[in-house]
Amino acid sequence: MNWLIIPGAILTLLGLAGILLSAFRVLGARRAGLEDDALRERLRGVMLLNMGALLVSVLGLMMVVLGVFLA
């Protein structure tokens, strides 16, 4: 079941990279000293990135677990 485990691990790592990227973007937005409305707008975009990265990471982990169970 390596054909399921390896791509799942790659997806998980991509999702983790996206989560880290969103965390760094939030830190940058907070350090920029933006007004409340501008900060909310920027964080709205980061939240979409965060949710997408979380979805990719969960799908990758599900693939890995399924591959281990079927192996």
N, C-alpha and C positions, 0 to 999 in steps of 0.2 A: 504493500500500500504506500510505497514511497511516492507514487504519483499523486497522492492526496496530501501527504504529510509535508513534503518540501514546498509546494506552492502555498499551502496553508501557513507555514512558517514565514514565508516571504510576505504574504499579505499581513500577517500579524506585525512584522517588523515595519512595514510601510505604514500601518495604522499607528503604531507607536511613534514613528517619526512625525506623523501628522499631529498627534496629540502634543508632542514636545514643541513643534512649530507653533501651534496655537497658544501654548503657554508662554513662549517667548514673545509672541505678538501682543498678548495681554500685558506682559511686563513692559514692553515698549510703549504701549498706549497709556499705561498708568504713569510712566515716567515722563511722558510728553507734556503733562500738565494741561490736558485739554479741559474745556468746559464740560459740564455734565451731559448736555445733549450730544455733543461731538463724541464724547467718550462712549456713550450708549450706542451711537451709530457704528463706531468702530468695533465695539464688542459684539454687536449683532452679526457682523460679518465673520468674526472670529468664532462665534458660536456655531455657525454653519460648518466651518472647517472642522471644529472639534467634534461635532456630531457625525460628520462624514467619516472622520478618522476613527472614531469609536466604532462605527458600523463596520468598516473594513477590518479593524482589529478583531472584532467579535466573530465575523465570518471566517477569518483566518484561523482563529482558535477553534471554532467548530469543525473546520476541515481537519485540523491536526487531531482533535479528539476522535473524530469519526475514523480517520485513518489508523489511529492506534487501536481502536476497538475492532476494526475489521482485519487487522493484521494478524 
